Amino acid sequence: MWYVIQTFGGQEEKTADMIKRMVASDLFQDCFVLKRERLKKFQGSWNKVEEVLFHGYAFVISETPEELYEELKRVPRLTKVLGREMDYFFALGEEEKRLVEHIGGREHKAALSRVAVEEGKRVYVIQGPLKGYEGDILKVNLHKREVVMGVEFMGRKVELRMGVDMVDDRKFCCQ
């Protein structure tokens, strides 16, 4: 099962690294921070950079949540395991797990989506993690080479900023 761990903003990667070092490896299959690629302009040219996608959160996959929770109490940068109620905590729902898997892939990194943008800012996703989520795109910021998608996550609507690489080819639009 997949669980979300809340930590301090900016400390996501350090927290995931501490969990990997301090928690017995047989209690979890993976611990990661979901990242995104995006393009940033430095000195006149576009460069690919990586940023944390879900600020303040790390993810852990475990089949032994009770034992894992006891071990996580020793990790100092951890604030809480989300969904903790009474003496257990809840896994991500199937839709949320699918979203994280689809967006992040095996490397837990949302690669740039290749898109074509029609006048009026209608986005056509050619390839990448946004494929299949076109209807969830709320905003398009061509200047920053990103789109904002709205998704349900942990019981609330969240906005994810996803990096895009624009294709300047009309054959992808208006068909």
Salt bridges, closest charged atoms under 4 A:
GLU13 OE1 - LYS35 NZ 2.69
ASP30 OD2 - HIS108 NE2 2.74
GLU37 OE1 - LYS48 NZ 3.87
GLU37 OE2 - LYS109 NZ 3.82
GLU50 OE1 - LYS35 NZ 3.75
GLU50 OE2 - LYS109 NZ 3.02
GLU51 OE1 - ARG36 NH2 2.37
GLU51 OE2 - ARG38 NH1 3.61
GLU51 OE2 - LYS40 NZ 3.66
GLU70 OE1 - LYS73 NZ 3.20
GLU71 OE1 - ARG74 NH2 3.02
GLU94 OE2 - ARG98 NH1 3.88
GLU95 OE2 - ARG98 NH2 2.40
GLU107 OE1 - LYS109 NZ 3.84
GLU119 OE2 - ARG170 NH2 4.00
GLU146 OE1 - ARG36 NH1 3.20
GLU146 OE1 - ARG38 NE 3.98
GLU146 OE2 - ARG161 NH1 3.27
GLU159 OE1 - LYS139 NZ 3.86
